[in-house]
Amino acid sequence: MVFPYKQLIILLSTLLPFCGKASITSYSYNKAPQLVASAGNSNKVCHPGDSIVLGNAPTAQGGVSPYTYYWTPSANMNDNRLANPKAAIFNSSVKFRLLVIDNVGDSATDSVTIYIDSIFYASAGGRQSLCGGKSVKLGGNLNLKSFQYQWLPVDSMSCTNCPNPTATPLFETTYTMIITDQVFGCSDTSEVTITPYGATVTTVSPVYLTQGQNTNLQASGADTYQWFPTGAMFNSNTPTPEVEPTQTYTYYVAGYDGNGCAGFDSVVVLVKSDSDLVFYNTFTPNGDGINDTWYIGNIFMYPNNDLYVYNRYGKLVYFSHQYQNQWDGKGMDAILPAATYYYVLNTGTGRTYHGAVTILRVE
């Protein structure tokens, strides 16, 4: 029979007084090392309800094995008498206390706190309605700068990798925030919908053109308008601007109500490729920004052209080398009267066009 060391000491103490002058002057024994409990290091779970394994490897050392374990609180734990139980975390932080008792009744304690990662409290922000054309700050107040962010979609957003970007949505838009804690490997996704309000703008779309033609876009439903982009566009602040796209293009319009709140829409102009020149037979050079110059569609395809314009008496009244739709009804620095004139266009490629164009003087 093997006696535990404490019982052995008690037995020897009882017998020694009866031994007289024994030759045994001293005795020794191997005392077990101190019992130590290790509940593990503080840690995090990514979301409420996620589980984590408690304790260390090993959870107890020293003393006399085997050991008995008691973990508290035991709620949401698979078995609080295991060295390494699994616990589900539902609160922002939970402090677990560990009691270890060895085989001779010695005890040791330790504790560990488990947290829910702060990314759980980050958010894309709350749903909002705002005056169309205005900007809004996205993201919640608990979006920490230490995390990594990705925002989608990227349109109309001040930055796509910051905690609280500013967005200026044209239409109702749902923004998605993907957040990552690279230290603990946690990630989460949050969404927010932003709804602009203002004028209800409608357009006619799509519009079909043959390359070389121009057209007027159409919008309605607002008090004032602003179209963009404005390249190759005339009267961009009216409901019916004139455009001359050379390829398929999308135009956008902002229409503002009386409070300055915008609604938005778009027009797709589908352009069929064509290299033929298109000669417009009239123009009205009165300075109103509409049809003020003589337009020849696709003239840009013939950069070495020569244009000659004659009056009805055969007198040359206008000439241009490399004409690009700039004739405004003036001839030899004089304003030409309203009348029909006759042109000859050499394309520079060996082909010549003849025809008539009328100047209309509209007040």
C-alpha positions in Angstrom: 0.0 0.0 0.0 1.4 3.4 -0.9 0.7 6.2 1.6 0.3 9.8 0.4 3.1 11.9 1.7 1.0 13.8 4.3 -0.3 10.6 5.9 3.3 9.2 5.9 4.6 12.3 7.8 1.9 11.9 10.5 2.7 8.2 10.9 6.5 8.9 11.4 5.7 11.6 13.9 3.8 9.1 16.0 6.4 6.4 16.0 9.6 8.4 16.6 9.1 9.0 20.4 9.3 5.2 21.0 12.5 4.6 19.1 14.9 5.9 21.8 18.3 6.8 20.6 17.9 5.5 17.2 20.5 5.9 14.6 18.1 7.8 12.5 18.9 11.4 13.1 17.0 12.9 10.1 14.5 12.0 7.4 13.3 13.6 4.1 10.5 13.2 1.6 9.7 14.5 -2.0 7.2 17.2 -1.5 4.9 17.7 -4.5 5.2 21.1 -6.4 2.6 23.7 -5.7 -0.7 23.3 -7.4 -1.3 25.9 -10.1 -4.6 26.5 -12.0 -4.6 28.2 -15.5 -7.9 29.4 -16.9 -6.2 30.5 -20.1 -5.7 34.0 -21.7 -8.4 36.6 -22.3 -9.9 36.1 -25.8 -12.7 37.1 -28.1 -15.5 35.6 -30.1 -16.8 37.2 -33.3 -20.5 37.2 -32.6 -23.0 36.5 -29.8 -23.6 32.8 -29.4 -20.2 31.8 -30.8 -18.4 29.2 -28.6 -14.8 29.1 -27.3 -12.7 26.5 -25.5 -11.7 27.6 -22.0 -8.6 26.6 -20.0 -5.0 26.0 -21.0 -2.8 23.1 -22.1 -2.6 22.0 -19.3 -5.2 23.7 -17.2 -3.7 22.4 -13.9 -0.1 21.6 -12.9 1.7 20.6 -9.7 -0.1 19.1 -6.6 -1.1 15.5 -6.7 -3.1 14.4 -9.7 -5.8 13.5 -10.7 -7.5 16.9 -10.5 -11.1 18.0 -10.1 -12.3 21.1 -12.0 -15.1 23.5 -11.3 -15.9 26.3 -13.8 -18.4 29.1 -13.0 -20.7 30.4 -14.4 -21.7 27.1 -15.9 -24.6 28.5 -18.0 -24.1 27.9 -21.8 -21.2 25.5 -21.0 -21.1 21.9 -22.2 -19.6 20.5 -18.9 -18.2 22.8 -16.2 -16.1 19.8 -14.7 -13.9 19.4 -17.8 -10.4 20.8 -17.9 -11.3 22.5 -21.2 -15.0 23.0 -21.5 -16.7 24.8 -24.4 -18.8 27.9 -23.6 -21.1 30.0 -25.7 -20.8 33.8 -25.2 -23.9 35.9 -25.3 -22.9 39.0 -23.2 -20.4 41.6 -24.2 -18.0 40.1 -21.7 -18.1 37.0 -19.4 -15.6 36.4 -16.6 -15.1 32.7 -15.9 -13.7 31.5 -12.6 -11.8 28.2 -12.3 -11.4 26.1 -9.1 -9.0 23.1 -9.2 -8.7 20.5 -6.4 -6.0 17.9 -6.4 -6.1 14.4 -5.0 -5.0 15.4 -1.5 -7.5 18.3 -1.1 -5.2 21.2 -2.1 -6.9 23.8 -4.3 -6.0 26.6 -6.7 -8.0 29.2 -8.5 -7.7 31.4 -11.7 -10.1 33.4 -13.9 -10.3 34.5 -17.6 -12.6 37.0 -19.3 -14.0 36.4 -22.8 -15.3 39.3 -24.9 -17.5 39.7 -28.0 -15.4 41.4 -30.7 -16.2 45.0 -31.2 -17.0 44.5 -34.9 -20.4 43.2 -33.7 -21.2 46.7 -32.6 -20.1 48.4 -35.8 -22.7 49.1 -38.4 -23.4 50.7 -41.8 -25.7 53.2 -40.0 -29.4 53.7 -39.9 -31.8 54.0 -42.9 -32.2 57.6 -43.9 -34.1 59.9 -46.3 -32.4 63.0 -47.4 -32.9 65.9 -49.8 -31.8 64.8 -53.2 -28.4 66.1 -54.2 -27.2 66.3 -50.6 -24.6 64.2 -48.9 -25.0 61.8 -45.9 -22.5 60.3 -43.5 -22.6 56.5 -43.4 -21.5 54.1 -40.6 -22.1 54.0 -36.9 -20.4 55.7 -34.0 -18.8 52.4 -32.9 -16.9 51.9 -36.2 -13.3 51.7 -34.9 -10.5 53.0 -37.0 -8.4 49.9 -36.2 -10.7 47.7 -38.3 -10.5 47.1 -42.0 -13.5 48.4 -44.1 -14.8 47.8 -47.6 -17.9 49.8 -48.8 -20.0 48.9 -51.9 -21.1 50.3 -54.3 -18.2 52.7 -54.8 -20.2 55.3 -56.8 -20.8 58.7 -55.2 -18.8 57.8 -52.1 -16.0 59.8 -50.5 -13.9 56.8 -49.6 -14.4 53.0 -49.7 -12.1 51.9 -46.9 -12.8 54.3 -44.0 -15.2 53.8 -41.0 -17.6 56.7 -41.9 -17.6 57.7 -45.6 -19.8 60.3 -47.1 -22.2 59.4 -49.9 -24.2 61.4 -52.3 -26.6 58.9 -53.9 -28.6 59.8 -57.0 -31.2 57.2 -56.5 -32.3 55.0 -53.6 -29.2 53.0 -52.8 -28.3 50.2 -50.4 -24.8 50.4 -49.2 -22.9 47.4 -47.9 -20.1 47.6 -45.3 -17.7 44.6 -44.9 -15.7 44.9 -41.7 -12.7 42.8 -40.7 -10.7 42.5 -37.4 -7.4 41.3 -38.7 -6.0 40.6 -35.2 -8.7 38.1 -34.2 -9.8 37.1 -37.8 -13.4 38.2 -37.3 -15.5 39.7 -40.1 -19.1 41.0 -40.4 -21.4 42.6 -43.0 -23.9 45.4 -42.5 -26.2 47.3 -44.9 -28.0 50.6 -44.9 -30.5 52.1 -47.4 -30.5 55.8 -48.3 -33.5 57.3 -50.1 -33.2 60.7 -51.7 -36.4 62.7 -52.0 -37.2 65.7 -54.3 -38.6 66.3 -57.7 -39.9 63.3 -59.6 -37.9 63.5 -62.9 -38.9 61.4 -65.9 -37.1 61.1 -69.2 -37.6 59.6 -72.6 -35.1 56.7 -73.0 -33.6 55.2 -74.9 -33.1 57.4 -77.9 -31.9 56.0 -81.3 -29.6 58.0 -83.6 -27.4 57.4 -86.6 -23.9 58.7 -86.2 -23.8 62.2 -87.5 -27.2 63.2 -86.3 -28.1 65.3 -83.3 -31.2 65.2 -81.1 -32.9 66.9 -78.1 -33.2 64.9 -74.9 -36.4 65.2 -72.9 -37.1 65.5 -69.2 -40.1 66.6 -67.1 -41.3 66.9 -63.6 -39.0 69.5 -62.1 -38.7 73.3 -61.7 -35.1 73.5 -62.9 -32.7 71.1 -64.6 -29.0 70.3 -64.9 -27.7 67.7 -67.3 -24.3 66.0 -67.2 -21.8 65.4 -68.6 -22.1 68.5 -70.6 -19.6 67.7 -73.4 -21.1 67.8 -76.9 -24.3 69.3 -75.3 -26.1 72.6 -75.8 -28.4 74.2 -73.2 -27.6 71.8 -70.4 -29.8 73.6 -67.9 -33.1 73.1 -69.8 -35.4 70.2 -70.0 -34.6 69.6 -73.7 -30.8 70.0 -74.3 -29.3 69.2 -77.7 -26.7 66.5 -77.9 -24.4 65.3 -80.7 -22.9 62.0 -79.5 -20.6 60.2 -81.8 -21.1 56.9 -80.0 -23.6 55.3 -77.6 -23.7 57.4 -74.5 -25.6 57.8 -71.2 -26.7 61.3 -70.0 -27.9 62.1 -66.5 -30.3 64.8 -65.4 -30.8 66.3 -62.0 -34.2 68.0 -61.6 -34.8 70.3 -58.6 -38.1 71.1 -56.9 -38.9 74.4 -55.2 -37.0 73.4 -52.1 -33.8 72.7 -54.0 -34.1 68.9 -53.6 -33.2 66.9 -56.6 -34.6 63.9 -58.4 -32.4 62.0 -60.9 -32.9 60.1 -64.1 -30.9 59.1 -67.2 -31.2 58.8 -71.0 -29.3 56.3 -73.1 -28.6 57.5 -76.6 -27.9 54.5 -78.8 -25.8 55.6 -81.8 -25.6 53.5 -84.9 -22.2 53.7 -86.6 -22.2 55.5 -90.0 -19.5 57.4 -91.9 -21.9 59.3 -94.2 -22.1 63.1 -93.8 -25.4 64.5 -92.6 -26.1 68.0 -93.9 -28.7 70.0 -92.0 -30.6 72.4 -94.3 -31.3 75.3 -91.9 -29.8 77.0 -88.8 -30.9 80.0 -86.8 -27.8 82.1 -85.7 -29.6 84.4 -83.2 -27.4 83.8 -80.2 -29.9 81.8 -78.1 -27.6 78.8 -77.9 -30.0 76.6 -80.0 -29.0 75.8 -83.6 -26.7 78.8 -83.8 -24.2 77.2 -86.2 -24.5 75.1 -89.3 -24.2 71.5 -88.4 -22.7 68.8 -90.7 -22.9 65.4 -89.0 -19.7 63.3 -89.0 -17.6 66.2 -90.3 -15.0 65.2 -87.7 -14.3 62.1 -89.8 -12.9 64.3 -92.5 -10.4 66.6 -90.8 -8.8 67.9 -94.1 -12.1 69.2 -95.6 -12.6 72.5 -97.4 -16.0 74.2 -97.3 -17.1 76.9 -99.8 -20.4 78.8 -99.3 -21.9 81.0 -102.1 -24.9 83.3 -102.3 -27.5 83.0 -105.0 -25.3 85.3 -107.3 -22.4 82.9 -107.1 -20.3 85.1 -104.8 -18.2 83.3 -102.2 -19.4 84.5 -98.8 -17.7 81.9 -96.5 -14.7 79.6 -96.6 -13.2 77.3 -94.1 -10.4 74.8 -94.1 -11.0 71.9 -91.7 -14.6 73.0 -91.0 -15.9 71.8 -87.6 -19.5 73.2 -87.4 -18.5 76.7 -86.5 -20.2 78.8 -89.2 -22.5 81.3 -87.4 -24.0 83.0 -90.4 -21.3 85.6 -90.9 -19.5 86.2 -94.2 -16.4 88.2 -94.5 -17.0 89.5 -91.0 -20.5 90.7 -91.9 -23.8 89.3 -90.8 -25.4 87.6 -93.8 -29.1 88.1 -94.4 -31.7 85.4 -94.0 -31.6 83.6 -97.3 -30.7 80.3 -99.0 -27.0 79.7 -99.7 -25.1 77.1 -101.7 -22.2 75.0 -100.5 -19.4 72.9 -101.9 -17.6 70.6 -99.5 -14.4 68.8 -100.5 -13.8 66.1 -97.9 -10.1 65.9 -98.6 -10.6 62.2 -99.5 -11.5 62.8 -103.2 -15.2 63.2 -102.6 -17.2 66.4 -103.1 -20.7 67.3 -101.8 -23.0 70.0 -103.2 -26.2 71.4 -101.6 -28.2 74.3 -100.1 -28.5 75.6 -96.6 -30.9 78.3 -95.3 -30.2 80.9 -92.7 -33.3 81.8 -90.7 -33.2 85.0 -88.6 -35.5 84.2 -85.6 -35.9 86.9 -82.9 
